[in-house]
């Protein structure tokens, strides 16, 4: 069992041992759910896409920055379809 204290700022510091067991890192997100007997705190595991988000920005043409992913995917699918039709 682990005991934590709620600070005057309404923050909870989780015990180091628990953080290590759960492999939680500083600034990592956790999911907090309400249950009948209390609360459940679970690590939010990000996808590779989320972890790499922004890391490829330097390879993207400035005119494409800020365009929604689904729009880029649609453009890509159309371009691939055109290329395949040529073969």
C-alpha positions as CSV (number, residue, x, y, z in Angstrom):
1,X,0.0,0.0,0.0
2,X,1.2,3.5,-0.8
3,X,0.1,6.6,1.0
4,X,0.2,10.1,-0.6
5,X,-0.8,13.5,0.8
6,X,-2.9,16.1,-1.0
7,X,-1.1,19.5,-0.9
8,X,-2.6,22.9,-0.3
9,X,-2.5,23.2,-4.1
10,X,-4.6,20.0,-4.4
11,X,-1.7,18.1,-5.9
12,X,-0.7,14.5,-5.1
13,X,2.9,13.3,-5.3
14,X,3.1,9.6,-6.0
15,X,5.7,7.6,-4.1
16,X,8.9,7.0,-6.0
17,X,8.7,3.3,-5.6
18,X,5.3,3.3,-7.3
19,X,6.5,5.5,-10.1
20,X,9.4,3.2,-10.8
21,X,7.2,0.1,-10.7
22,X,4.8,1.7,-13.2
23,X,7.7,3.0,-15.3
24,X,6.3,6.6,-15.2
25,X,8.5,9.5,-16.2
26,X,8.3,13.2,-15.4
27,X,5.6,15.0,-17.4
28,X,4.0,11.7,-18.6
29,X,0.3,11.7,-18.7
30,X,-1.8,9.5,-16.4
31,X,-5.5,8.7,-16.6
32,X,-7.5,9.2,-13.4
33,X,-10.8,7.4,-13.2
34,X,-13.5,7.4,-10.5
35,X,-14.5,4.1,-9.1
36,X,-17.0,3.0,-6.5
37,X,-14.3,2.5,-3.9
38,X,-12.0,5.5,-4.9
39,X,-9.9,6.5,-7.8
40,X,-7.8,4.6,-10.3
41,X,-4.6,6.1,-11.7
42,X,-3.3,4.5,-14.9
43,X,-0.4,5.5,-17.1
44,X,-1.4,6.7,-20.6
45,X,0.8,4.9,-23.1
46,X,1.3,7.0,-26.2
47,X,1.6,5.6,-29.7
48,X,4.8,5.9,-31.7
49,X,3.0,8.5,-33.8
50,X,2.3,10.7,-30.8
51,X,5.8,10.3,-29.4
52,X,7.3,11.4,-32.8
53,X,4.8,14.2,-33.4
54,X,6.7,17.3,-34.4
55,X,10.0,15.5,-34.9
56,X,9.7,15.5,-38.6
57,X,8.7,19.1,-39.0
58,X,12.0,20.1,-40.5
59,X,11.4,17.6,-43.4
60,X,7.9,19.0,-44.2
61,X,7.5,21.8,-46.8
62,X,6.3,25.0,-45.0
63,X,3.2,25.1,-47.1
64,X,2.0,21.8,-45.6
65,X,2.4,22.8,-42.0
66,X,-0.9,23.1,-40.2
67,X,-2.9,21.0,-42.6
68,X,-5.0,18.3,-40.9
69,X,-3.7,14.8,-41.1
70,X,-6.8,13.5,-42.9
71,X,-6.4,16.0,-45.7
72,X,-2.7,15.0,-46.2
73,X,-3.7,11.3,-46.2
74,X,-6.4,12.0,-48.8
75,X,-3.9,13.9,-51.0
76,X,-1.3,11.1,-50.6
77,X,-3.9,8.4,-51.5
78,X,-4.8,10.3,-54.7
79,X,-1.2,10.7,-55.6
80,X,-0.4,7.1,-55.1
81,X,-3.5,6.1,-57.1
82,X,-2.3,8.3,-60.0
83,X,1.2,6.7,-59.9
84,X,-0.2,3.2,-59.8
85,X,-2.5,4.0,-62.7
86,X,0.5,5.0,-64.8
87,X,2.0,1.5,-64.5
